[in-house]
Amino acid sequence: MSDLFAVAATGARTPLGVQAVVLHGDALACAEALLAQIAQIAAQAPFRQLTTPGGRRIGVEMTNCGDYGWYSDRRGYRYVSVDPVTDRPWPAMPALFLTLAEQAAQAAGFPGYRPQACLINRYRPGVGMALHQDRDEEDRLAPIVSVSLGVPAVFLWGGDTRSSRPLQVPLVHGDVVVWGGVDRMRFHGVRPLAPAWHPETGDCRYNLTFRKLR
């Protein structure tokens, strides 16, 4: 791992590409409030493990808020406006979520960003996410804004093909990654979570990923 990432301080910026950046500690000041909002959302739309179209169970636990939520089952990957489990609309996106996403996008060079969906992922020890592209949005230039909360993780930042060797980017509580434009379709993932403990989340990591669909 690069020493550049290891010594990054709150408020620092680490470029990952032409239009991709880590905003270190950008969500730290509001992290406690974000976690409280996550708990409220999960009370309405509980975390669950989805399955891939091929029938494989996804290790990451997920829920959503906003106008749409991302969902996966044997019918495919897609965005839906109603939670298929509860048959109710997804919880509204909290104002704090919107403000954080808009300000992070602005800081990364994407003014006027307004997400329509927020995917909330919960990682437990040993759980990661394989390299993939986010391809289910019609708008493939608007940025993804990704917020890390809880125990540390290693973000895998790849290239334009799955075979490209990814950069390993350590992320800690409060870090925000933004990528869009020419970097929007880069492959990315998360290494399996190492056992750790955080006073606000226990042994878990929460990840908010904001999306603009169209």
C-alpha positions, 0 to 999 in steps of 0.5 A, a space after each residue: 500500500 502506498 504510504 501516501 494513503 497511510 498518512 492521509 489526514 482529515 481534510 486531505 484529498 487523494 486523487 485516484 484519477 482525472 475525475 476521482 478523489 478520496 476526500 479524507 474525513 469529509 463525513 467525520 463531523 456528521 458520522 454519528 448523525 448518519 449512523 442514527 439515520 441508517 438505524 431509522 431507515 433499517 427499521 423501515 426497510 431491514 437489511 437483507 442479503 440479496 441473491 444474484 440472477 444466478 442464485 448466489 447469495 451476496 455476502 453484503 447486507 443491503 437496504 436503500 433509501 430515496 426515490 429508488 433502491 437497487 435490488 437483485 434476484 433471479 430476475 436480474 439487477 435493477 432499480 425499483 421504487 418499491 421495496 419488494 420485501 415490504 411492498 412499500 416505497 423505500 424510506 425517504 432520503 434524509 436531508 443530511 444524506 442529500 447535503 453530504 452527497 451534494 457537497 462531496 460531489 461539489 468538492 470533487 468537481 461535480 456541481 449540481 449533483 442530486 442523487 435519486 438513490 442511496 444504497 446502504 451496505 453493511 459489511 461484516 468481518 470476512 465480507 467484501 465485494 468483487 471488482 465490478 462496474 456500476 452499470 445499472 444507471 442510465 447516467 454513466 457520467 454523474 458521480 458515485 459518492 461513497 461514504 465509509 463509516 465504521 471499521 476500516 476497509 480497503 477499497 479496490 480501485 481498478 481500471 477499465 477492464 476487470 483484469 487490470 490490477 487494482 490500487 488498494 486504497 485504505 479507507 477509514 471512518 468518515 472518508 468519502 470517495 467520489 468518481 464520475 465523468 471519465 472515471 465513472 466506469 472504472 472497476 472497483 470493489 472492497 477487500 474482505 473486511 478484516 476483523 476490527 472494532 469501532 466504538 460506533 459500529 462494533 465489528 461492522 462497516 457501513 457504506 453509503 453509495 449515492 447514485 443518480 439514475 438519469 
